[in-house]
Amino acid sequence: MSTQSTTTTGQAISGLGRTWSRPRHIPGPDGLAFKTESRRDGLWPNTLERWTVWHKPDPRTVPHTHPWPFVAKIVKGGYKEARWTRNEESGQWEFVGDFWYKEGDIVIVGKNDAHCIIELLPGTVTHMLIGELFAGPQDWGHVNLLTHEVEKSKASKEFLDALADLNTDLPEVTPAFQGAFALLAGISDVSSS
């Protein structure tokens, strides 16, 4: 990969190789993990793959954008999202609707989309193909529906402290650890998925 950027939380977006990263717990406002993620470089240049195991509903209640477009498959469970799209001519965010995605469904989020997961089925697992990645400051943003501005997400000290605390004692990635993550995710083979 030629991209050498990082996100606001310090995630490198390149150089992961085809080995899955150590799963990383993502904290909610209560300091507890609401999801666990593992990433690796995608099969195509400048892409990533990510598995996400959802433990509880997404605490973000404001629509958010993503740094890059993605396609996700709901492997297990499901969720309901509210979706907006940015009108390229007016710059206004337009509500598209609420959509339920369940096991087997494909979700496509483009560069001009914002969404908010508003309901989550227990045990939901998603597999994302992310990209094309491009260099530069690419980060998540929150959509202000009154001003139609995207406010760049800022990782608070509390979030970064909780992120560090939740991920301090995780084991290194080994084939056994990848197998355990696959079992948790309810998938048969993380190494070739």
N, C-alpha and C positions, 0 to 999 in steps of 0.2 A: 504494500500500500504506500502511496505517496503522501497521504494526509498525515500531518503531525500535530493536529490540534487536540485540545482537551476540553471537557465540559467544565462548568462552574464548580462541580464537586471533584474535579481533578481526574475524571475518568479519561484515560488515553483512548483515542478512537482508532488506533492503528497498532500494528506490531503484535497482536495477540496470537497470531498463528492459528492453526486448526485445532489446537487443544482448548478445551473449555476452561474458562477462567474459574477461579475459586468462587463458588456462589457467594453473593453479597446480599446481606439483609438491608432493606431500605426502611428507615424509621418513619412513623407517623408522628403527629404532634405529641402523642403520649410517650414517645421514646421507644415504643415496641415496633417490631417489624410488621409492616402490612403486606410486604411481598419479598421474595427472594429471587435474585436474578443470577444467571451465568451467561457469559458472552464468549464469542470467538470470532475470528475473521470469517467473512463469508466465502462462498465458493467463487465469487466473481470479484474482480478488483474493486476496491473502495466500497465494500459492503461489510455488514456485520450480521451475525445471527444472535438471537437472545432467547433463552428460555426463561419464563417467569412463572413462579408458583405463588399464587395469591393466597395470603393467610386471612385477610379481612378486607372489607371495602376500602377503596382508595379514599384517603382523607381530603384530597384536593377537591374542593367544591366549586372552584372557578374554572372555566374552560381554559385548557392549556394547549400550546402548540408543541411540536417536536422539532428537534434540530434538523432532521432529515425525513423524507417520506419513508413509509414502511408498509409491509403487508404482514398481517398476523393470521395465524390459524388458531382457532380455539380447539385445543387438544382435548380438554376435559372441562366440564362445567360450563360457564358462560357469564356474560355481563350485558348490562343495558347501558348504552351511552347516549348522551345528548351531543349533537354534532352541529358545528357552525362551519361556514366556508367564507373566505374573504373574497368579496367582489373586487376583481383586479382594477376595474375602472373607477369605482367610487371609493375603494379602500374600506368600505363598511363590512362588518361581520354580519352575515345573514344566517338565521337559524334554519337548519335543514330538517331537523326532527330528532325524535328519540328512536333508537333502534336496539333490538335484542339480538345478541349473537350467542349461539349455543354450539356445543360440541360439533366439530366438523366445518363450521362456518369460516369464511375468509373475510377479514376486515382490511380495508385499504384506507390509509390516511396519507393524504398528499401534502405538498408544501404549503398550500393555502387553506388547510383544514385546522380546526381546533376542536377538541372534544373534552368531555368530562364523563368519567365512569360513574353512573349514579346508582346502580345496583349490581351486586356480585353474587353468583351462586357459590356455595361452599365447595372448596377443592378445585377452583378454577386454575387451569394451566394454559399458558399461551406460548406459541413459538413464533418469533418475529424474524423477518428478513428485512434488514434496514439498509437503506442507501438509495442512491449513490451518495457516498460521503464526499464532502468537498472541504477544502481548507478554509480557515478563517474562524472568526468567533461564532460558533454555532451552539446555541443553547435553547433550553426550554423557555417559554414565555407564558405569561398569564394574560388573557384577553380581558380588557376592561370594556364591557359591553355598553357603557355609557359614552365613553370617549372614542371607542373603536381603536384604541392604541393597544399594542402588545407591550406589556411591561416585562422586561427581562427578569427571569427568575434569579433570585439571589439566595444562595445557601447561607442560612443564618448560622451563627456560632452554635446555637442549640442543636440544629440539625446535624452539623458536622461533628459535634461531640457525640451525639446519639449514634451517628453512622459509625464512628470509630469504636464506640463502646460495644455495639452489636456485632462488630466484625473482628474484634481483637483476637479471640481464641478459636477462630475457624481453622480447621486442619488444611494442610497443603493439598493441592489437587493431585490425587493418585487415581489409578484405575478403580480401586475400591471405592474411593470417595465419589467418583463420577457415577459408579454403579448405584451408590446410595442415593445420590441426587436424582438419578433416573427413576429409581423406585419411588421416591417421594413425589416426583412429577407424574408418575404413572405411565412412563414410557419405557419401551423395551431396550433401546440402545441409544444413549446420548451421543456416543462417539461417531455414529454415522448419520444421525438425523440432521 
